[in-house]
Amino acid sequence: MKVKYSQEEVTQLLIDGNHNEVATNSIGLVKSIALRLVELDTVKLDLDSLISAGMLGLANALTSFDPYNEYNSTFATYASKVI
């Protein structure tokens, strides 16, 4: 398993159906979003609950992302909105 992938590599992994690899690579994104929400005090949930919810959002993003989208958005950009 590679530690960090470029956006082009992530897109190719998704096209090839390697969702687990992308999920493992995207855990840091989930944690950073959860930490930001805790720091902003915008939600009244603990960090673990936010990370759990974020992982569900990540799973949703993995199955709904269209690598051929008309906006040419990256998976990380799309996932950050879904998470």
C-alpha positions in Angstrom: 0.0 0.0 0.0 1.3 3.4 -1.0 1.1 6.1 1.7 0.0 9.0 -0.5 -1.5 9.0 -3.9 -1.7 11.9 -6.4 -5.2 12.9 -7.5 -4.6 11.2 -10.9 -3.7 8.0 -9.1 -6.8 8.2 -6.9 -9.0 8.6 -9.9 -7.4 5.6 -11.6 -7.8 3.5 -8.5 -11.5 4.4 -8.4 -11.9 3.6 -12.1 -10.2 0.2 -11.4 -12.5 -0.4 -8.5 -9.9 -0.2 -5.7 -12.2 1.6 -3.2 -10.6 0.1 -0.2 -7.2 1.5 -1.1 -8.7 5.0 -1.7 -10.7 4.7 1.6 -7.5 3.9 3.5 -5.7 6.8 1.9 -8.6 9.2 2.7 -8.9 8.5 6.5 -6.8 11.6 7.1 -9.3 13.7 5.2 -12.1 12.4 7.4 -10.2 13.1 10.6 -9.2 16.7 9.5 -12.8 17.6 8.7 -14.0 16.2 12.1 -11.3 18.1 14.0 -12.2 21.3 12.2 -15.8 20.9 13.2 -14.8 20.2 16.8 -12.5 23.3 16.8 -15.2 25.5 15.3 -17.7 24.2 17.9 -20.3 24.1 15.2 -21.8 20.8 16.2 -22.4 19.3 19.6 -20.9 15.8 18.9 -17.7 14.3 20.2 -14.8 13.7 17.9 -15.3 10.0 17.7 -18.9 10.4 16.6 -17.9 12.9 14.0 -15.2 10.6 12.6 -17.8 7.7 12.5 -20.2 9.9 10.6 -17.4 11.0 8.3 -16.5 7.5 7.5 -20.1 6.9 6.4 -19.8 10.0 4.3 -16.5 8.7 2.8 -18.2 5.4 2.0 -21.0 7.3 0.2 -18.5 9.4 -1.7 -16.6 6.3 -2.8 -19.7 4.8 -4.4 -21.1 8.0 -5.8 -18.0 9.8 -7.2 -17.9 10.0 -11.0 -14.3 10.2 -12.2 -15.6 11.4 -15.5 -17.6 14.3 -14.0 -18.1 17.3 -16.1 -16.6 19.7 -13.5 -13.3 17.8 -13.5 -13.3 17.8 -9.7 -11.0 15.6 -7.8 -12.1 12.9 -5.4 -10.8 14.8 -2.4 -12.9 17.9 -3.3 -16.0 15.8 -3.9 -15.5 13.7 -0.8 -14.9 16.8 1.5 -18.4 18.0 0.5 -20.0 14.6 1.0 -18.3 13.9 4.3 
